[in-house]
Structure formats: C-alpha cells, structure tokens
C-alpha cells in the first residue's frame, strides 16, 4: 500500500496562540524517544505482555502461580515504574478519564464488601475495571507526539511479526497436549481472540498507518504479500470456529471502508475469501476440530446466524445446527435472567457485586471442572455485578470515548493533519472489535482480552490529549479519501 500524494506522518497542527513551551512539548522529539527510563520499561513490559497474549492466548495468560499470573505481575511492575516517575497532567485534562474514574470507583465499592466472603475471586472478577490501570498508565506516558510516533513504528513491526507467526501458534494451539494445568494446553488461542487481533492488525494496514509510521516507506513487496497471505488464511480459519470473531472482523473492516480507506484492498480481500470458500466447497474440504469443524458449510452457517438467529437443520450433515441454536438460546435465557433481577428486580441499584460466580447463582453453569463465571457479554456482566447505575456509567464511558475519537478524526481530517484522522479511526475500529467479541464471549473479563481492550483505550486517551492541545484550528478543505 502506498500513498504517493501524501507526505509522511504530519505533526498535529499547533494552536494559533499557544504558549511556546506547550508547542515544544507537543511537537519536539526528545532524546531516545523522549520518555523517562521507567516509562520506557513500563511500555516495553506491556508490549511484551500483549504480544504474548496474541501468540499464546489463555495458555500464556495462565503462566504464574495461582492466583497470581503474568498479567498481574506485569500490572504491579508497571504501577511501581509509573509511580517512580508519575505523570498526571494528561489524565487531569480528560473528561473521559473522569468517567473512567467514576466507573472504577463504583466497581471498587462493589468489590470491597465481598472480599471477606469470596476472597481472591472478588479481586479476579474485579479485573473487569481493574485492568483500566493499564489505560491510565498508557494514556499518561504516551501523551506526547514523539511517543505516539515511536509506538506506531513499534506496532508496525510487532503486528507484522505476529500475523506471520500466528498460523504456527494456532496450529500448536490445536495440537498441543495439556501442560502445567491439566485442563489447559500450553498454548491456547481462542478463535474469537485471534479474530480481534487480526481485525486490528489488518485495519492498521488498510488505513496506511504502516506506511506513515515508516515515513512514507513501504515494506518490501514480498513481506507485504506474506502478511496478507497469512492474515487472510488465518481469518478464514478462525471465522469457521467463531461467530463473535467473524462479527468483530466485519465491524472493524466496515468502519475502515465507510471512512473511505482501503477499498481496493477490501475488494481484493473479499474476492480471495469468496474464492477460497468456493474452493473449499468444490473439493469438500473438511477438517475436524474439537467443536466446530473447518469447512465452507460451517463458515456460511456462522455468517447466516449473524443475520438470522433461527436456523433450519439438514443443510449439511457436518454442521451442528442444534449446537449453534442452543448456544444462542442459552445466552438469551441467561441475559433475560439478569435483566429480571436487576432492571426489574431487587438488584437494580447495586447488582450482585464482584466475587459471586454468576453462572452458579443464576443456574447456567456449563462445566463444573472449569467453571464459567460470566454471562458471555461484558455489558450483562456489568449489569449483573454493578446494577443499573454501573451499566449507565459503563455506557456513558464507552459513548464518550467513541464520540471523542470521531470528533477528533473529523477535526484532524478537516485541517489536513495527515495520519491523525486515520490513527483515531484505527483505535476506534480495533477497540470496537474488542467490544463486539466481548458481547458474545467472556473476553473483557479475562486478561488476554481485558488488557488489550484497556491498552487500546489508553492509546486513545493519549491521542485525544495530544490533539486536544492543538487548540482551535482554522477551517480548510478536507482532503480526498486515500485508497489503499
């Protein structure tokens, strides 16, 4: 992908009458990335953690000595590093952060009363809001233009490596025997989680951020081609096993296309996908898996379910329509139960709190050996544990963050701040992929999903802070959409 008419990634325009020291803080690159050593170590640790979640999934997330795992150790380390050189100004300037603090405070208030009864389970359930500490640290430490540029360059390299290696690690995940934990393979990558990462990594390229991060230089053709071969192939493999992941990819790519980017590549992407499905169907390709097999019929059935939950049977003997329909009914029944005892019941104001196993309490437990705790929908988890006030804070937080990113994207495009509008759109699309997957699976409630979600949120806070300090901008004609 190339952008022959665009200059490299442009600085956010400075305000007309900004103090000199503010302009310097926004635009001037510092030595060696301009970040204090503790902040560099903090961001490096988070980056390695996130990469581990991409390639190791739940298996990597469970490294450690229960109940303390690698994500918890990294969080504690990063908090210590951040407090050794605290930066709070970017956080104090943000209205979104105010809503986040209110949400966290209410969540904490619904955790403390249950510590005596449930102990570590209350803290484990509380990571739904507790991992937002990653957002606050990233939002504060990356709130400089040069830091964001450095991050983009790092993400460009890391995402390319991750996509190329992901097929190998997915194969290991499918084949590896149990290790350490007898119920959990050493590498355990859920298809929905992989789909979220693929959506974010592909959107990064479709928006041209990989070229802008490299100051106008593209990757070699062979490496770019290898990236897309691995990305498309892995996408086809994952969407055969997950409807939530398929929805996450579709929503992410839809945001990118509606914003006027990557249309040529999207046409090619769709063409290759359809051709692959025709090939799989024509040759009757069928690979047995633990639950949903890999086949063209299964992919089509997954797509059909997204639009029409009611499915008829007998279309293909290798597709378990009864299982697909039962999971839909199971989710709807549980969500209806939560609505009954919160919005319509006694837990309206405060929910059940953190620590109680919701599946056991509500009568929807599926596997006593590996007990489920949350109702496969982050919004329903918030409602069940924090009541209607908690859900109101959650929705307000999500809406304010999304609206701020959209406003900033429009503003940056209007003033021709090359790259900044695309960066806002990428953060929004990647973040939306997390939310979509978290609406049908236990994703935000665990480390491999929750830490990614809040890290993207933190990057958004940093970008919003940098662009907000540019001040009022004179109107200028919006540039034409750039095709990828």
Residue pairs with C-beta under 8 A, 6 or more apart in sequence:
1 205
1 206
1 208
1 210
1 211
1 218
1 224
1 262
1 265
1 484
2 211
2 218
3 208
3 211
3 212
3 216
3 482
5 482
6 208
6 212
6 216
6 418
6 482
7 216
7 418
8 212
8 215
8 216
8 418
9 149
9 152
9 212
9 213
9 215
9 418
9 419
10 416
10 417
10 418
10 419
10 420
11 26
11 27
11 145
11 417
12 26
12 27
12 145
12 412
12 417
12 420
12 466
12 467
12 469
12 470
13 415
13 417
13 470
13 473
14 23
14 26
14 27
14 470
14 471
15 22
15 23
15 469
15 470
15 471
15 472
15 473
16 471
16 472
16 474
17 471
18 469
18 470
18 471
22 469
25 144
25 469
26 144
26 145
26 466
26 469
26 470
27 145
28 146
29 145
29 146
29 149
30 144
30 146
33 40
33 146
33 147
33 150
34 144
34 146
34 147
35 43
35 141
35 144
35 147
35 150
36 85
38 81
38 82
38 84
38 85
39 81
39 82
39 85
39 87
39 141
41 81
42 77
42 78
42 81
42 82
42 137
42 141
43 138
43 141
43 142
43 151
45 74
45 77
45 78
45 81
46 74
46 78
46 134
46 137
46 138
46 451
46 455
47 154
47 158
49 70
49 71
49 74
49 451
50 451
50 452
50 455
51 158
51 162
52 60
52 70
53 60
53 61
53 193
53 447
53 448
53 451
53 452
54 162
54 166
54 194
54 197
55 162
55 165
55 166
55 169
55 187
55 189
56 169
56 187
56 188
56 189
57 173
57 187
57 188
57 189
57 190
57 193
57 194
57 448
58 184
58 188
58 189
58 190
58 446
58 448
59 173
59 184
59 185
59 186
59 187
59 188
59 189
60 70
60 187
60 448
61 69
61 70
61 71
61 446
61 447
61 448
62 69
62 180
62 181
62 184
63 69
63 70
64 70
64 72
64 73
67 120
67 123
67 124
69 447
70 447
71 131
71 447
71 448
71 451
72 447
75 131
75 133
75 134
78 133
78 134
78 137
79 133
79 137
82 137
82 140
82 141
86 140
87 140
87 141
87 143
88 140
89 140
89 143
90 139
90 140
90 143
90 461
90 462
90 465
91 97
91 136
91 139
91 140
91 461
93 465
93 468
94 139
94 461
94 464
94 465
95 400
95 404
96 397
96 400
96 401
96 404
96 461
96 464
97 136
97 139
97 461
99 393
99 396
99 397
99 400
100 132
100 135
100 136
100 397
102 393
103 129
103 132
103 390
103 393
103 394
103 397
104 129
104 130
104 132
106 386
106 389
106 390
106 393
107 126
107 128
107 129
107 130
107 354
107 385
107 386
107 390
108 126
108 129
110 350
110 351
110 353
110 354
110 385
110 386
110 390
111 122
111 123
111 125
111 126
111 353
111 354
111 355
113 353
114 122
114 353
114 354
114 355
114 356
115 122
115 123
115 355
117 355
118 354
118 355
118 356
119 355
121 355
121 357
122 353
122 354
122 355
123 130
123 354
125 354
125 355
125 373
125 374
125 385
125 445
126 354
127 445
127 446
127 447
127 450
128 354
128 378
128 381
128 382
128 385
128 444
128 445
128 450
131 447
131 450
131 451
131 453
131 454
132 454
132 457
133 454
134 451
134 454
134 455
134 458
135 454
135 455
135 457
135 458
135 461
136 458
136 461
137 458
138 455
138 458
138 459
138 461
138 462
139 457
139 458
139 459
139 460
139 461
139 462
139 465
140 462
141 147
141 462
142 148
142 151
142 458
142 459
142 462
143 461
143 462
143 465
143 466
144 466
145 466
147 462
148 423
148 459
148 462
148 463
148 466
149 213
151 459
152 209
152 212
152 213
152 423
153 213
153 214
155 204
155 213
156 204
156 209
156 210
156 213
156 214
159 200
159 201
159 204
160 210
160 219
160 223
160 227
162 197
162 201
163 198
163 201
163 227
163 230
163 231
163 234
164 226
164 227
164 230
166 194
166 197
166 198
166 230
166 234
167 230
167 233
167 234
167 237
169 187
169 189
170 189
170 194
170 234
170 237
170 238
172 186
172 187
173 185
173 187
173 188
173 189
174 289
176 185
176 186
176 187
177 185
178 184
178 185
178 186
179 185
179 186
180 186
183 369
183 370
190 242
190 441
190 448
191 237
191 238
191 239
191 241
191 242
191 245
192 238
192 242
192 244
192 245
192 248
192 437
192 440
192 441
192 443
193 245
193 437
193 443
193 448
193 449
194 234
194 238
194 245
195 235
195 238
195 239
195 242
195 244
195 245
195 246
195 248
195 249
195 433
195 437
196 245
196 248
196 430
196 433
196 434
196 437
196 443
196 449
196 452
197 452
198 231
198 234
198 235
198 238
198 249
199 248
199 249
199 251
199 252
199 253
199 429
199 430
199 433
200 252
200 426
200 429
200 430
200 433
200 456
201 231
202 231
202 235
202 249
202 252
202 253
202 269
203 252
203 253
203 255
203 256
203 426
203 429
203 430
204 210
204 426
204 430
205 227
205 262
205 265
205 484
206 253
206 256
206 261
206 262
206 265
206 266
206 484
207 256
207 259
207 261
207 262
207 422
207 423
207 425
207 426
207 484
208 261
208 262
208 422
208 482
208 484
209 419
209 422
209 423
209 426
210 218
210 219
211 217
211 218
212 418
212 419
212 422
218 224
219 227
228 269
232 269
232 272
232 273
232 276
235 249
235 273
236 273
236 276
236 277
236 299
237 294
238 245
239 245
239 246
239 249
239 299
239 302
239 303
240 292
240 293
240 294
240 295
240 298
240 299
240 302
241 289
241 291
241 292
241 294
241 298
242 302
242 441
243 302
243 305
243 306
243 440
244 436
244 437
244 439
244 440
244 441
245 437
246 302
246 303
246 306
247 306
247 436
247 437
247 440
248 432
248 433
248 434
248 436
248 437
249 433
250 306
251 429
251 432
251 433
251 436
252 429
252 430
252 432
252 433
253 262
253 266
253 269
253 429
255 425
255 428
255 429
255 432
256 262
256 266
256 425
256 429
257 263
257 266
259 409
259 425
259 481
260 481
260 482
261 422
261 425
261 481
261 482
261 483
261 484
262 483
262 484
263 483
263 484
264 483
264 484
265 484
277 296
277 299
277 300
278 296
279 285
280 295
280 296
280 299
281 296
281 297
285 294
285 295
285 296
286 293
286 294
286 295
286 318
287 293
287 294
287 295
291 323
292 298
292 302
292 320
292 323
293 318
295 316
295 318
295 319
297 315
297 316
297 318
297 319
298 318
298 319
301 311
301 315
301 316
301 319
301 321
301 324
302 324
304 311
305 311
305 324
305 328
309 325
309 328
310 325
311 321
311 324
311 325
312 321
313 321
313 322
314 321
315 321
330 364
331 375
331 376
331 377
331 440
333 364
334 362
334 364
334 375
334 376
334 380
335 375
335 377
335 380
337 362
337 363
337 364
338 358
338 362
338 375
338 380
338 383
338 384
339 383
341 347
342 348
342 351
342 383
342 384
342 387
342 388
343 383
343 388
347 384
347 387
348 387
348 388
349 387
349 388
349 389
350 386
350 387
350 389
350 390
351 383
351 384
351 385
351 386
351 387
351 390
352 358
352 361
352 384
352 385
353 385
354 385
357 365
357 371
357 373
358 364
358 373
358 374
358 375
358 381
358 384
358 385
359 365
359 366
359 371
359 372
359 373
359 374
359 375
360 371
362 375
362 384
364 372
364 375
365 371
365 372
366 372
372 442
373 442
373 445
374 381
374 442
374 445
375 381
375 384
376 440
376 441
376 442
377 438
377 439
377 440
378 435
378 438
378 439
378 443
378 444
378 445
379 391
379 394
379 395
379 439
381 444
381 445
382 390
382 391
382 394
383 390
383 391
386 393
386 394
398 435
401 431
401 457
401 460
402 428
402 431
402 432
404 460
404 464
405 424
405 425
405 427
405 428
405 460
405 463
405 464
406 424
406 428
408 420
408 421
408 424
408 463
408 464
408 467
408 468
409 420
409 421
409 422
409 424
409 425
409 428
410 421
411 467
411 473
412 420
412 421
412 424
412 467
413 421
413 478
413 479
414 473
414 475
414 476
414 478
415 473
415 474
415 475
415 476
416 476
416 478
416 479
417 467
417 470
418 479
420 463
420 467
423 463
424 460
424 463
424 467
427 456
427 459
427 460
427 463
428 460
430 456
431 453
431 456
431 457
431 460
434 443
434 444
434 449
434 452
434 453
434 456
435 444
435 453
437 443
437 449
438 444
438 449
438 453
442 449
443 449
443 450
443 453
444 450
444 453
